[in-house]
């Protein structure tokens, strides 16, 4: 979509971009060959200059150039060109970031491989591994995951960040992550549907208190499933956004959903639910 965009160019707003498209110029290269005659020579020169810069930035793999120029409602345009440099991110914690709260697990999925990090085992490896990517896709990560990570590790994640909470909301899909999944037809069934953010805390406590590997594996299965579903939702959102463009562009192919390397242990979930029955209201939302 970046190849078809003009809105990131200084002084080009949505109205001007639409006028360019309506003139029959639907990509940057077409503009260079034959600019529209309704623009002034000065503006044409400015746009041509930035088109050449844009093509260079796409080739050299610099999504930040576009990200810094696009509004939050238009940053989805970055996804296709930089999909191979994108990672889906989700963290689990012991709380909302208050004193003493820690990151328990982190899951990354780059569309090909799944990586997981566990506090007390390999959590610090995340700091190195996240630098392999240029774009992060999360759900509510701008508000929660990334600030928590930065505070916890004392680092800055300067990645281009596509937060699906805001992208999906612009498409009429809102609520928590699991609610959005349900609205898109990828609701979680069985024991997986019983695990939510609060239950993830209980799973971690069970693991730490009893060295219960099944509890840890259940937590990781939940954490990783979030990142797998993020790819599905990002592709869906991108394709939906294409419907608002006044000419036809090829949609992205559906995701090939990978196998989750961990499984939810139903017995562990039921045992923890029974032991914490007074906290059960709202589980699975």
N, C-alpha and C positions, 0 to 999 in steps of 0.2 A: 504493500500500500504506500510505502514511502516514495516509490518511484512515480506514484500518481498524485503526490501531495504537493501543495504550494503554500499551505497555511503556516508552515514553519518559517517561511521567509519573512523577514521584517517588513512591516507595512502591508502584508497580505493577510486579510481577515477571511472569515468564512464566506462573506458576500462576494469578495473578489475571486476567491477560489472557485466558487460556483459559477461565476461569470466566465472564468477561463474554461471550465469544463463544458459549459453550455456552448462555447464557441467551437467545440469539437476537439479541443486540446486536452487530452486526458492523461498525459504523462509528461515528465520533465523533459525527456529527449525531444518530444514533439514541439514543446515550447521553444527549445533552442533552434529547431529547424525553421519554424514559422510562428513567431509570436503573434498574439491576437492584436488586431488593429485598434481596439478600444482603449488600450493602455498607452500612456505617454512614453516617449523614447527613454526618458530618465528612469521610469519605473521598469520598463523592459530590461534595461541594462542592469538594474539592481537585481531583478529576479534571475536573469541569466547568470550573473555573478554567483548568486547563492545556489543555483542549480548545479553549477560546476563544483562548488564546495561540497554540496550534498552528495553528489556522485562519488567524490573522493572519500567522504566520511563513511559511506556505505561500503565501499571497497576495502577501506582500511579497518573497518569494524569499530566504529565509534558511535554507539547509540546515544551517548550523552549529548552530542551535538543537537540531535532532534528532540530528545527528552527535555532539554532546558528551554526549548522554544515552543513546545506543544502544551496546551492546557491539559488538565487532568482528564477532561472529557475526550481528548483526542490522542492521548499517549498510546492507545491500543494499536495505532498505526505502525508502531515500531516492531511489533511482534514477528511478523513474517520474515522480514529481512534478517532479524537477529535470533531467530528461533534456535539455531544450532549453538548459540552462545547463552542460552537461557537455562536457568535452573529453578525448580519449584521448591519452595522452602516452607517448613512448618516446624515450630518448636513446641515442646511441652515443658511446663514449669510447676513449681510448688505454690505459685500464687501470682498475683498481678504485678509484682515488682516491688513489693514492700521490703523493709529490712529483713534480711535472712532468706528471702525467696531466691531460688536457684533455678537454672535450666536443668531439667532432668534428661531429656533426649532431644535430639534434632534429627530431622529427616530431610534429605535432599534427593530430588529426582530430576535428571536432565533430559528426560525423554528416551533415554537408552539404558542408563544405569541408575540403581538406587543405592544411596549411601546413608548410613545411620550412625549416630554418635551418642554415646551413653556417658553420663556423668560418672566419674570414677574409673572409667575404662579408656575411652578414646575421645572424649569431648573436645579436648584442645586441638585435635586434628582438623576440626571444622574451620578454624581460623585460616589455615593454609588452603584447605580444599575449596572454600568459597571463592577464593581469588581466581579460580580457573574460569569463572563465568563473568559475563558483562551485564547480564539482565537477570533480575530476581522477579519471580511471580509469587505472590502470596495472597492470603485473604486476611485483611485487616493488619497486614504486616507493617504498614507505615506507622500505625498507632501502637502496636504491641510488639510483634516479633523482633523487628529490627532495632527499635530503641532498647528492648530488653537485652538483645545480643550485644549491642554496642556498650551498654553500661556494664554488663557482666564480664565481658572480655577486655574492656577498655580499648576498643577499636572503633574505627569508623568504616562503615560499609558504603562506599561511594558508588555502588552499582546503580544503573538505571533500574527503577523499581515500578513494576506494574502491579498495583494493588487491586485485586478483583472485587473487593468490597465496593469500590467506587465505580468501576467499569460495569459491573453487573447491575448496580443500582440505577445507572443511566439507561439500562435496558428493562427496567421494571422488576428486577429480581433482587430482593433485599432480605435482610434478616441475618441470622448466624450462618456459618458455613454449612452446617447440616441442613438447615432450612433451604438454603440456596440449592444444595445438591438435590433435595427432594423435589423442588420446583422444576429442576432440569431433568428429572426422571432417573436420577442415580442415587436414590435413597439407599441407605445401608440396611440390610436385613439381618435377622438372627441376632446373635450375641453382639455383633459389631454395632448394631443399632442401639445397644444399651450403654455403649461407652461414649462419654462426652468429656469435656475439659475437666470437670470436677472429678469424674470417675478416674481420669488419668492420674490425678494426684493420689487417689486411694491405691491405684495399682503400684505407683512408685513407693508408697509407704509400705505396702505388702512386700515388695521386692527387697527394700532396705532392711525391714524388720526381720524377715524370715529367710532372706536370700532365696526368695521364690522366683525361680527362673521363668516359670509359666506366667507369672504376673508381669515380668519384664518383657517377655515376648509378646504378650497381649498388648502392653503399652506401645511397643514398637510397631505392631501390626496396625494399631489405631493411628499412630503418628505418620507412618508411611502411607497409609491409605489416603490421608489428607493430601499429600503431595501428588499422588497418582490422580486423584480427582481434580486437583488444580489444573492439570494439563487439559483434561476434558473440558473444563469450564472455560479456560482461556481460549481454546480453539472454537468452542461454541460462541463465545462472546465476539471473537474476531469475525466469524462468519456472519453473525447477526448485524454487526456494525457495517459490514459490506452492503447490507440491504439498504442502508441510508445513502449510499453513493449513487448518483444519477446516471450511472453506466455500469455495465456488467464486468465484474472481476471474478476470477476463478476462486472458489471457496477452498479453504484448506481441507485436506482429507481427514476423515475421522481418526482419532487416536487409536493406536494399537495398545490396548491396556496390558501392562505387564503383570506378571504374577507377583503378589506380595510375598516376600521371603519369610514372613512370619504369619502365624495364625492366631486368631482370638481363641483363647481357651475358655469354653463355656462354663466349665466347672469352676474355674477361678473367678470368673465374672459373677456367677450365681453366689458363690461363697462370700465374696466381698459385699455384694448387695445385701445378703441376709445379715451380715455382721454390721452393716451400716444402714439398716432399714430406715432409720429416722432421717437420713439424708437423701432418701430415694426420690423425693418429689422433683420432677423435672428431668430425670435421667432420660437419655435417648433423644433429647431435642436438638 
